[in-house]
């Protein structure tokens, strides 16, 4: 048998040192940080979301864009995901019969529902069905989308006022092709999310309860002053929006805005959006008080009436900031 190879006394420590050094290099290499994903404009993402403090530089960025995602094929599902994205970002053009208000989903859920503290929808589909306090029952994802059409896009303009909702055939329904396409897109945003896992970024566009001012003590006149100083660049003095190229903010009041049964018609809900997502040129710069006064000003303005408010909050108390609802 060949004799075992022996090393000079100095060789073994040298090999050990080389081994440790090699292992150290491997460990360092293995611990190297992965590149942080960025928007198309180079802004680092916060997880899957565009950071809340970014400005116009990311206005038209979509971290997950089905129109450019090569993993989608030519199947019917992929086509509906793409159409759902187009519906989301340009609702009045894609579904004019369901969006007489000229509001898009993207007006509230910025960047295709992929912006931090702007009502992001990434991963949210995994939470449905969930209880809806306003209706007092479980809601599916399509139920929630129908509600947004009826309220935020004011689709009730196409319905006969006062008739039971189930009797209407012209309005949005859970099986409407537009509703299903939007559900396909929102579900696509949740791919990889565990069912029942509530995203950590959900509910982060709210003002802390301790900072809420009683609605009766809010000052719409102060809100108007802040609006004229900080908001008219994008929204105009009349609140109807200033066009930037082919883009334009949705109307904040008047016949083309959300109706008085929408979530944004609640003062604290709207204030949370304003506080963290606005003004778009310097988001997050308003105080809690200023955001609430601006919301009180906007929701002191006329807007379409939601004809089914009497069917809301039958099992829950009407929230104190639901200023368009009659007290019961």
C-alpha positions in Angstrom: 0.0 0.0 0.0 1.3 3.5 -0.7 2.3 5.3 2.4 0.2 8.2 3.6 1.4 11.5 2.5 3.0 13.6 5.2 3.3 17.3 5.3 6.1 19.5 6.6 5.4 20.9 10.1 4.6 24.3 8.6 2.3 23.0 5.9 -0.7 21.9 8.0 -1.2 25.2 9.7 -0.9 26.8 6.3 -3.6 24.5 4.8 -5.8 25.2 7.8 -5.4 28.9 7.3 -6.1 28.6 3.6 -9.2 26.5 4.4 -10.5 29.1 7.0 -9.8 31.9 4.6 -11.6 30.1 1.8 -14.5 29.4 4.1 -14.5 33.0 5.2 -14.7 34.2 1.7 -17.5 31.8 1.0 -19.4 33.1 4.0 -18.9 36.7 3.0 -20.0 35.9 -0.5 -23.1 34.0 0.8 -24.0 36.9 3.1 -23.7 39.5 0.4 -26.9 41.6 0.1 -29.2 41.0 -2.8 -29.8 44.0 -5.0 -32.8 46.0 -3.8 -35.6 46.0 -6.5 -36.3 49.5 -7.9 -38.9 51.2 -9.9 -38.3 51.9 -13.6 -37.1 55.4 -12.5 -34.5 53.8 -10.1 -36.3 54.4 -6.8 -35.7 51.5 -4.3 -38.9 49.7 -3.4 -40.3 49.1 0.1 -40.9 45.4 -0.2 -43.2 45.1 -3.2 -44.4 48.7 -2.9 -43.3 52.1 -4.2 -42.3 54.2 -1.1 -44.9 56.7 0.2 -42.6 59.6 0.1 -41.7 59.5 -3.6 -43.1 62.3 -5.8 -44.0 62.7 -9.5 -40.8 60.7 -10.5 -42.7 57.5 -9.8 -46.2 58.7 -10.8 -46.6 56.2 -13.6 -44.4 53.4 -12.2 -45.9 49.9 -11.6 -43.6 47.4 -9.9 -45.8 44.6 -11.2 -47.1 45.4 -14.6 -49.1 42.6 -16.4 -48.7 44.5 -19.7 -45.0 43.8 -19.7 -44.8 40.7 -17.5 -43.4 37.9 -19.8 -44.7 35.2 -17.5 -48.2 35.8 -18.7 -49.2 33.9 -21.8 -52.0 34.2 -24.3 -54.6 32.4 -22.2 -57.9 33.8 -21.3 -56.8 34.3 -17.7 -53.8 36.3 -18.7 -55.9 38.4 -21.0 -58.3 39.2 -18.2 -55.4 40.1 -15.8 -54.1 42.6 -18.4 -57.6 44.0 -19.0 -58.1 44.2 -15.2 -55.0 46.4 -15.1 -56.3 48.7 -17.8 -59.6 48.9 -16.1 -57.9 49.7 -12.8 -55.7 52.5 -14.3 -58.3 54.0 -16.7 -61.7 53.0 -15.4 -63.9 55.6 -17.2 -62.4 54.7 -20.6 -62.5 51.0 -20.1 -65.9 50.8 -18.3 -67.8 54.1 -19.0 -71.2 52.5 -18.1 -69.9 51.7 -14.6 -67.8 54.8 -14.0 -70.0 57.9 -14.8 -68.0 59.7 -12.0 -64.9 59.8 -14.2 -63.0 58.3 -11.2 -60.5 55.5 -11.7 -59.5 52.9 -9.2 -56.0 54.3 -9.6 -57.1 57.7 -8.2 -57.2 56.3 -4.7 -55.1 53.1 -5.0 -52.0 54.8 -6.5 -49.6 53.2 -8.9 -52.0 50.3 -9.7 -52.5 49.6 -6.1 -48.8 49.2 -5.5 -47.9 52.3 -3.5 -47.2 52.4 0.2 -49.7 54.1 2.4 -52.0 54.8 -0.6 -54.5 51.9 0.0 -52.2 49.3 -1.6 -53.8 46.1 -2.8 -50.7 43.8 -3.1 -51.6 40.6 -1.3 -55.0 41.8 -0.2 -56.9 39.2 -2.3 -55.7 36.6 0.2 -57.8 38.1 2.9 -61.1 37.5 1.2 -63.8 36.7 2.1 -63.8 39.1 5.0 -66.4 40.9 7.1 -67.7 44.2 5.9 -69.0 46.5 8.7 -70.9 48.7 6.4 -73.0 45.9 5.0 -72.9 43.7 8.1 -71.9 40.5 6.2 -69.1 38.6 4.6 -67.8 40.1 1.4 -66.0 38.3 -1.4 -63.4 40.1 -3.5 -65.9 40.6 -6.3 -68.5 42.0 -3.8 -65.9 44.6 -2.7 -65.2 45.5 -6.3 -68.9 45.9 -7.0 -69.2 48.2 -4.0 -66.3 50.4 -5.4 -68.1 50.7 -8.7 -71.4 51.6 -7.1 -69.8 54.2 -4.7 -66.4 55.4 -5.7 -67.2 55.4 -9.4 -70.8 56.3 -8.8 -72.3 53.5 -11.0 -75.6 54.1 -9.2 -76.1 56.8 -11.7 -77.1 54.0 -14.1 -79.5 52.5 -11.6 -83.1 53.4 -10.7 -83.1 55.2 -7.4 -84.8 53.3 -4.6 -85.2 49.9 -6.4 -83.7 46.8 -4.7 -80.2 46.4 -5.8 -80.7 42.8 -6.9 -83.3 43.8 -9.5 -80.9 45.9 -11.5 -79.4 44.3 -14.6 -77.4 47.3 -16.0 -75.3 47.9 -12.9 -72.1 46.0 -11.9 -72.5 42.6 -10.4 -70.1 39.9 -9.1 -70.3 38.1 -12.4 -69.8 41.2 -14.6 -66.9 40.7 -16.9 -65.3 44.0 -15.8 -65.6 42.9 -12.1 -64.1 39.5 -12.8 -61.2 41.1 -14.8 -60.4 43.5 -11.9 -60.5 40.5 -9.5 -58.1 38.7 -11.8 -55.6 41.6 -11.6 -55.9 42.1 -7.9 -55.6 38.3 -7.3 -52.5 38.3 -9.6 -51.0 41.0 -7.3 -51.4 38.5 -4.4 -49.5 35.6 -6.0 -47.2 34.0 -3.5 -49.2 35.4 -0.5 -50.5 32.8 2.0 -54.3 32.7 2.2 -55.4 34.6 5.3 -52.1 36.4 5.7 -52.9 40.1 6.3 -50.2 42.2 4.6 -48.2 44.4 7.0 -48.7 47.4 4.7 -52.5 47.2 4.9 -54.3 49.8 7.0 -51.2 52.0 7.3 -52.8 55.0 5.6 -54.8 55.9 8.7 -54.3 58.6 11.3 -53.7 57.4 14.8 -56.8 57.4 16.9 -55.2 59.7 19.5 -54.7 62.3 16.8 -58.3 62.3 15.5 -60.2 65.5 16.0 -64.0 65.3 16.6 -65.7 66.0 13.3 -67.7 68.9 14.9 -64.4 70.6 15.8 -62.8 70.4 12.4 -62.6 73.6 10.5 -63.4 73.4 6.8 -62.3 77.1 6.3 -58.8 76.2 7.5 -59.0 73.2 5.3 -59.8 75.4 2.3 -56.9 77.6 3.1 -54.5 74.6 3.2 -56.1 73.3 0.0 -55.5 76.5 -1.9 -51.9 76.7 -0.6 -50.9 73.1 -1.1 -53.3 71.2 -3.4 -54.4 73.4 -6.4 -51.2 72.7 -8.4 -52.7 69.2 -9.2 -56.3 69.5 -8.3 -57.1 73.1 -9.4 -59.1 75.7 -7.5 -62.3 74.0 -8.5 -61.1 70.5 -7.4 -61.7 69.0 -10.8 -58.1 68.2 -11.6 -55.3 69.7 -13.7 -54.2 67.7 -16.7 -50.5 66.6 -16.9 -50.1 65.3 -20.4 -52.8 62.6 -20.8 -53.1 62.2 -17.1 -55.5 64.0 -14.7 -56.4 63.6 -11.0 -60.0 62.6 -10.4 -62.6 65.2 -9.4 -62.7 65.8 -5.7 -66.3 67.0 -5.6 -69.2 67.8 -8.0 -71.2 65.5 -10.3 -68.1 63.6 -11.6 -66.7 62.7 -8.2 -67.3 59.8 -5.8 -70.7 59.7 -4.3 -71.6 60.3 -0.7 -71.7 56.5 0.1 -68.1 56.0 -0.8 -65.2 55.4 1.6 -63.6 58.7 0.7 -66.8 60.4 1.7 -65.8 59.6 5.3 -63.7 62.4 6.7 -61.1 60.3 8.6 -60.7 57.8 5.7 -60.1 60.7 3.3 -57.8 62.4 5.8 -55.6 59.3 6.0 -55.1 59.3 2.3 -54.3 63.0 2.3 -52.0 62.7 5.3 -49.7 60.1 3.8 -50.1 60.3 0.0 -50.6 64.0 -0.5 -49.6 66.6 -1.6 -48.1 64.6 -4.5 -45.1 67.0 -4.8 -44.3 66.5 -1.1 -46.3 63.6 0.3 -46.5 63.2 4.1 -45.7 66.8 4.8 -49.1 67.8 6.1 -49.9 67.6 9.8 -52.6 65.3 11.1 -54.8 68.4 11.8 -54.3 69.9 8.4 -55.1 66.6 6.7 -58.3 66.3 8.6 -59.4 69.9 8.0 -58.7 69.5 4.2 -60.8 66.3 4.3 -63.6 68.2 6.1 -63.4 70.9 3.4 -63.6 68.4 0.5 -66.4 66.5 2.1 -68.4 69.7 2.7 -68.8 70.0 -1.1 -71.7 68.7 -3.1 -71.4 65.3 -4.7 -73.7 62.6 -6.1 -76.0 60.9 -3.6 -75.7 57.2 -3.1 -79.4 56.0 -3.1 -79.0 53.0 -0.8 -77.5 54.6 2.3 -80.5 53.5 4.3 -79.3 49.9 3.7 -75.9 50.6 5.2 -74.8 50.2 8.9 -77.9 48.2 9.9 -75.9 45.9 12.2 -73.1 48.3 13.1 -73.1 51.9 14.4 -72.7 54.6 11.8 -69.1 55.9 12.1 -68.8 59.4 13.5 -67.0 60.7 10.3 -69.8 59.5 7.9 -71.0 63.1 7.5 -73.4 62.3 4.7 -75.4 59.8 6.7 -78.4 60.8 8.8 -78.0 60.0 12.4 -80.1 57.1 13.7 
